[in-house]
């Protein structure tokens, strides 16, 4: 049973500044999964009510296929992290829960990996700055130097980490150093055209999000939009998913499509494809950072 990994205590200390007012309660988000059985919602709500918490949002789902129950609750409470965790721990143990508690709106420390395509990086940095995307991009890593200027424009450190067949182990060692040294919680592959090793995928399980066009597995390799145009496709799209050792087969977070027809040229398909990739990746990153995505084996539960 897996779910989004707990946030390190260093990012959300006890007694944080209020998100609802200078002297008011703090709003927290609780996510959990466990074997489905009666009484879970009642037990969780009872604990929060016992701390005078006001539930402002609640969503739950029982998956008959896996037999697991999933829940996301936002609660405004005067109680700090230590008191909330102490009250929730007995319930979590009783029901065998995997759970996480974080502040609503806390910006998740994020590392973005890129190659030469700029559209996804530009969109994420713009949304972080201007549209309230709850991430803190602490660095941009490129296996080519092409996008250093975009990172600089947004005031983000750019790390050039070249990758070749011979230097791949050294490059991944550098990535590990950056993840550890920058206290990274989320890695986003924003059209990063390199395959991560199985070991790195396992070590960062549930913490790496990728984006790719949805033609796979039909149109592999170079110039997929030209291949699709040659076949007269009527839909183009994008898939954002968690990264696993199975290439492009990790648990899907979000997908989107655009309808096209015979009048669209290859350049039109590319432009539409980049747009759908931008918005699909942005939704996946936002939902992850807001603790709206819980893993259910090879699938996800997304509380939008």
C-alpha positions as CSV (number, residue, x, y, z in Angstrom):
1,X,0.0,0.0,0.0
2,X,1.5,3.3,-1.0
3,X,0.6,7.0,-1.1
4,X,2.3,10.3,-1.5
5,X,5.3,10.4,0.8
6,X,5.2,12.3,4.1
7,X,6.5,15.8,4.0
8,X,9.7,16.3,6.0
9,X,9.1,18.0,9.4
10,X,11.7,20.6,8.4
11,X,9.2,22.0,5.9
12,X,6.2,22.2,8.3
13,X,7.3,22.8,11.9
14,X,4.9,22.8,14.8
15,X,3.0,26.0,15.2
16,X,3.5,27.5,11.7
17,X,2.2,30.9,10.7
18,X,-1.6,30.8,10.1
19,X,-2.8,30.6,6.6
20,X,-6.2,32.0,7.5
21,X,-5.2,35.1,9.5
22,X,-2.6,36.6,11.7
23,X,-4.2,35.2,14.9
24,X,-6.6,32.6,13.6
25,X,-6.4,28.9,13.1
26,X,-4.0,27.1,10.7
27,X,-5.5,25.1,7.8
28,X,-4.1,21.6,7.5
29,X,-4.5,18.9,4.9
30,X,-4.6,15.3,5.9
31,X,-4.4,12.5,3.4
32,X,-4.7,8.8,4.2
33,X,-5.2,5.3,2.7
34,X,-5.9,2.0,4.4
35,X,-7.9,-1.2,4.0
36,X,-11.6,-0.3,3.6
37,X,-13.8,-1.0,6.6
38,X,-16.7,0.8,8.4
39,X,-16.0,3.7,10.8
40,X,-13.0,5.3,9.2
41,X,-14.6,8.7,8.3
42,X,-16.3,8.8,11.7
43,X,-13.1,8.1,13.5
44,X,-11.1,10.7,11.7
45,X,-13.8,13.4,12.0
46,X,-14.2,12.6,15.6
47,X,-10.5,13.2,16.3
48,X,-10.6,16.5,14.4
49,X,-13.8,17.6,16.1
50,X,-12.2,16.7,19.5
51,X,-9.5,19.3,18.8
52,X,-12.1,21.9,17.8
53,X,-11.1,21.6,14.2
54,X,-13.4,22.9,11.5
55,X,-13.4,20.6,8.4
56,X,-13.5,22.9,5.3
57,X,-13.1,20.2,2.6
58,X,-13.5,16.4,2.7
59,X,-13.3,13.8,-0.1
60,X,-13.1,10.0,0.1
61,X,-13.1,7.0,-2.2
62,X,-13.3,3.3,-1.6
63,X,-11.8,1.2,-4.4
64,X,-13.6,-2.1,-4.7
65,X,-10.7,-3.4,-6.9
66,X,-7.9,-3.0,-4.4
67,X,-10.1,-3.0,-1.3
68,X,-8.5,0.3,-0.1
69,X,-10.0,3.4,1.2
70,X,-8.7,6.9,0.4
71,X,-9.4,10.2,2.1
72,X,-8.3,13.9,1.9
73,X,-9.5,16.3,4.5
74,X,-8.7,20.0,5.0
75,X,-9.3,21.3,8.5
76,X,-8.8,24.7,10.2
77,X,-7.5,24.2,13.7
78,X,-5.7,26.0,16.5
79,X,-3.8,22.9,17.3
80,X,-0.2,22.6,16.1
81,X,1.4,19.8,14.2
82,X,2.6,17.8,17.3
83,X,-0.9,17.8,18.9
84,X,-2.6,16.9,15.7
85,X,-0.2,14.0,15.0
86,X,-0.5,12.7,18.5
87,X,-4.3,12.7,18.3
88,X,-4.3,11.0,14.9
89,X,-1.7,8.4,15.5
90,X,-3.9,5.9,17.5
91,X,-6.6,6.1,14.8
92,X,-4.0,5.5,12.1
93,X,-2.6,2.5,13.9
94,X,-6.1,1.1,14.5
95,X,-7.0,1.2,10.8
96,X,-3.5,0.5,9.4
97,X,-3.3,3.8,7.7
98,X,-0.6,5.3,5.5
99,X,-1.0,9.0,6.2
100,X,0.4,12.5,5.8
101,X,-0.2,15.9,7.4
102,X,0.8,19.2,5.9
103,X,-0.1,22.9,5.9
104,X,-2.5,23.9,3.2
105,X,-0.7,26.1,0.6
106,X,2.9,25.2,1.7
107,X,5.1,25.5,-1.3
108,X,6.7,22.1,-2.1
109,X,10.5,22.3,-2.9
110,X,10.8,21.3,-6.5
111,X,13.6,20.5,-8.9
112,X,12.8,20.8,-12.7
113,X,14.8,18.7,-15.2
114,X,14.9,19.9,-18.8
115,X,16.6,19.3,-22.2
116,X,16.0,21.8,-25.1
117,X,12.2,22.2,-25.2
118,X,11.2,25.3,-23.3
119,X,7.4,25.3,-23.2
120,X,6.9,23.2,-20.0
121,X,9.6,25.0,-18.0
122,X,8.4,28.4,-19.0
123,X,4.8,27.5,-18.0
124,X,5.7,26.1,-14.6
125,X,7.9,29.0,-13.7
126,X,5.2,31.4,-14.8
127,X,2.5,29.6,-12.8
128,X,4.7,29.5,-9.7
129,X,5.3,33.3,-9.9
130,X,1.9,34.5,-11.1
131,X,-0.8,31.9,-10.6
132,X,-0.2,30.5,-7.1
133,X,1.3,27.2,-8.1
134,X,2.2,25.9,-4.6
135,X,5.8,24.9,-5.6
136,X,9.2,26.5,-4.8
137,X,11.4,25.7,-7.7
138,X,14.8,25.5,-6.0
139,X,16.7,24.7,-9.2
140,X,16.6,23.8,-12.9
141,X,18.8,21.0,-14.2
142,X,19.5,20.7,-17.9
143,X,21.5,18.1,-19.8
144,X,22.0,20.9,-22.4
145,X,22.7,24.5,-21.5
146,X,19.9,25.9,-23.8
147,X,17.4,26.9,-21.2
148,X,19.8,28.6,-18.7
149,X,18.5,32.0,-19.8
150,X,14.9,31.2,-18.9
151,X,16.0,29.9,-15.5
152,X,18.0,33.2,-15.0
153,X,15.0,35.3,-16.0
154,X,13.0,33.8,-13.2
155,X,15.9,33.9,-10.8
156,X,16.4,30.2,-10.6
157,X,19.8,28.5,-10.3
158,X,20.6,26.5,-13.5
159,X,22.8,23.3,-13.2
160,X,24.2,22.0,-16.4
161,X,24.6,18.2,-16.0
162,X,25.5,16.7,-19.4
163,X,24.5,13.1,-19.9
164,X,26.2,10.6,-22.3
165,X,26.1,6.8,-22.3
166,X,29.5,6.8,-20.6
167,X,28.8,9.6,-18.0
168,X,25.2,8.6,-17.0
169,X,26.3,7.2,-13.6
170,X,28.1,10.4,-12.8
171,X,25.2,12.5,-14.0
172,X,22.8,10.6,-11.8
173,X,25.1,10.9,-8.8
174,X,25.0,14.7,-9.4
175,X,21.2,14.6,-9.5
176,X,21.2,12.8,-6.2
177,X,23.5,15.4,-4.7
178,X,21.2,18.2,-5.8
179,X,18.1,16.4,-4.5
180,X,19.7,15.9,-1.1
181,X,21.5,19.2,-0.9
182,X,18.5,21.3,-1.9
183,X,16.1,19.3,0.3
184,X,14.0,18.5,-2.8
185,X,10.5,16.9,-2.3
186,X,9.4,16.8,-6.0
187,X,11.3,16.3,-9.2
188,X,9.5,17.3,-12.5
189,X,10.7,16.1,-15.8
190,X,9.7,19.0,-18.0
191,X,10.4,17.4,-21.4
192,X,13.7,16.0,-20.0
193,X,14.8,13.7,-22.8
194,X,16.8,11.2,-20.7
195,X,15.7,7.9,-19.1
196,X,16.3,7.6,-15.3
197,X,17.8,4.5,-14.0
198,X,15.8,1.9,-12.2
199,X,17.7,2.5,-9.0
200,X,16.9,6.3,-9.1
201,X,13.3,5.6,-10.0
202,X,13.0,3.4,-6.9
203,X,14.7,5.8,-4.6
204,X,12.5,8.7,-5.7
205,X,9.3,6.6,-6.1
206,X,6.2,8.8,-5.9
207,X,8.3,12.0,-6.1
208,X,9.0,12.3,-9.9
209,X,6.4,13.5,-12.4
210,X,6.9,13.2,-16.2
211,X,5.1,14.5,-19.2
212,X,4.9,13.1,-22.7
213,X,2.7,13.1,-25.8
214,X,0.0,10.5,-25.8
215,X,0.9,8.9,-29.1
216,X,2.9,6.2,-27.3
217,X,3.3,3.3,-28.0
218,X,2.2,3.9,-31.6
219,X,4.6,6.6,-32.7
220,X,8.0,6.1,-31.0
221,X,11.3,7.9,-31.6
222,X,12.0,11.0,-33.5
223,X,9.3,13.4,-35.0
224,X,6.2,11.7,-33.4
225,X,4.0,14.5,-34.7
226,X,5.1,14.0,-38.2
227,X,4.5,10.3,-37.9
228,X,1.0,11.1,-36.5
229,X,0.3,13.5,-39.3
230,X,1.2,10.9,-41.8
231,X,-1.3,8.5,-40.3
232,X,-4.0,11.1,-40.2
233,X,-4.7,11.1,-36.4
234,X,-7.8,12.8,-35.2
235,X,-6.7,13.3,-31.6
236,X,-3.5,14.5,-30.0
237,X,-2.8,14.5,-26.3
238,X,-0.5,14.4,-23.4
239,X,-0.1,12.2,-20.3
240,X,1.5,13.2,-17.0
241,X,2.4,10.3,-14.7
242,X,4.7,9.2,-11.9
243,X,8.0,7.9,-13.0
244,X,8.8,4.2,-12.5
245,X,11.4,1.8,-13.9
246,X,8.8,0.9,-16.6
247,X,9.4,3.5,-19.2
248,X,6.3,5.8,-19.6
249,X,4.1,3.3,-17.8
250,X,4.0,4.8,-14.3
251,X,0.7,5.6,-12.5
252,X,-1.2,8.3,-14.5
253,X,-2.1,11.5,-12.8
254,X,-3.7,13.5,-15.7
255,X,-4.3,13.3,-19.4
256,X,-5.8,15.7,-21.9
257,X,-6.5,15.7,-25.7
258,X,-7.1,18.1,-28.6
259,X,-9.2,17.2,-31.7
260,X,-7.4,17.8,-35.0
261,X,-8.3,17.1,-38.7
262,X,-7.0,16.9,-42.2
263,X,-6.4,20.7,-42.4
264,X,-3.8,20.7,-39.6
265,X,-0.2,20.7,-40.7
266,X,2.7,19.1,-38.8
267,X,3.6,22.5,-37.3
268,X,0.0,22.9,-36.1
269,X,0.1,19.6,-34.4
270,X,3.4,20.5,-32.7
271,X,2.0,23.8,-31.4
272,X,-1.2,22.1,-30.1
273,X,0.8,19.3,-28.6
274,X,3.0,21.7,-26.7
275,X,0.0,23.5,-25.3
276,X,-1.7,20.3,-24.1
277,X,1.6,19.2,-22.6
278,X,1.9,22.5,-20.7
279,X,-1.6,22.4,-19.1
280,X,-1.5,18.6,-18.4
281,X,1.8,18.8,-16.6
282,X,0.7,21.9,-14.7
283,X,-2.4,20.2,-13.4
284,X,-0.5,17.1,-12.3
285,X,2.2,19.2,-10.5
286,X,-0.5,21.4,-8.8
287,X,-2.5,18.4,-7.6
288,X,0.5,16.6,-6.3
289,X,1.7,19.8,-4.4
290,X,-1.8,20.2,-3.0
291,X,-1.8,16.6,-1.8
292,X,-4.7,15.6,-4.1
293,X,-3.0,12.6,-5.6
294,X,-2.8,9.2,-3.8
295,X,-1.2,6.1,-5.2
296,X,-3.4,3.0,-5.6
297,X,-1.0,0.4,-6.9
298,X,-0.5,1.1,-10.6
299,X,-3.3,3.7,-10.5
300,X,-3.9,7.0,-8.8
301,X,-6.8,8.5,-6.9
302,X,-7.0,12.2,-7.7
303,X,-9.2,14.4,-5.4
304,X,-9.7,17.5,-7.6
